[in-house]
Amino acid sequence: MQVIIPQEAFPELGTVANPAVLFDGNDAFICYEASVRAGGGNVVLKFGDVIDFRITPMNVEGLKACRYPVNPWTFNEVVGGEETTKWNALNPRLWLISFNDLMVEVLFETVSFISRDTERESPHRTLMGVLQCSGNDSLES
């Protein structure tokens, strides 16, 4: 088992706001604050064909107690963990995403970039706006 940085080059996580999240039983949408170094704003990602999804209250100091050695404020991919082995036929991926006060764990098949805004709105407001946009075909793919 090892923890790596995923191959996808999504904008770096900010260190202040916690994300807005919607999980509908199949797909998970996460809107997070991008770091100032990455240009700021909010980024929306879609995780498709989600097998398991969890949000755990955990601050940076609490990461020491995590079952995997993850880095703070970043995307961590666990390769060879027991969670992926159990679902091996689906070729799942396990990401642990560390935010300021919580950890998002997602076991999924696909991940895609949906949108990025440069407004200074809350991640919640940005996610709701993206999800309400009825003509956006990228949400259905």
WOMOVEN-V875499 format. One record per backbone hydrogen bond with DSSP energy under -1.0 kcal/mol. NH is the residue of the N-H (numbers start at 0). CO is the residue of the C=O. If there is no record, write none. Layout:
nh:NH co:CO
nh:NH co:CO
This chain:
nh:1 co:78
nh:3 co:76
nh:13 co:32
nh:19 co:30
nh:21 co:28
nh:23 co:26
nh:27 co:46
nh:28 co:21
nh:29 co:44
nh:30 co:19
nh:31 co:42
nh:33 co:40
nh:34 co:11
nh:38 co:35
nh:39 co:34
nh:41 co:116
nh:42 co:31
nh:43 co:114
nh:44 co:29
nh:45 co:111
nh:46 co:27
nh:47 co:109
nh:49 co:25
nh:50 co:106
nh:51 co:106
nh:53 co:104
nh:55 co:102
nh:57 co:100
nh:62 co:59
nh:64 co:61
nh:65 co:62
nh:69 co:67
nh:75 co:95
nh:76 co:3
nh:77 co:93
nh:78 co:1
nh:84 co:80
nh:85 co:81
nh:87 co:84
nh:89 co:86
nh:90 co:87
nh:92 co:107
nh:94 co:105
nh:95 co:75
nh:96 co:103
nh:97 co:73
nh:98 co:101
nh:102 co:55
nh:103 co:96
nh:104 co:53
nh:105 co:94
nh:106 co:51
nh:107 co:92
nh:108 co:47
nh:109 co:47
nh:111 co:45
nh:113 co:43
nh:114 co:43
nh:116 co:41
nh:125 co:121
nh:126 co:122
nh:127 co:123
nh:128 co:124
nh:129 co:125
nh:130 co:126
nh:131 co:127
nh:133 co:131
nh:135 co:132
nh:136 co:134
nh:138 co:135
nh:139 co:136
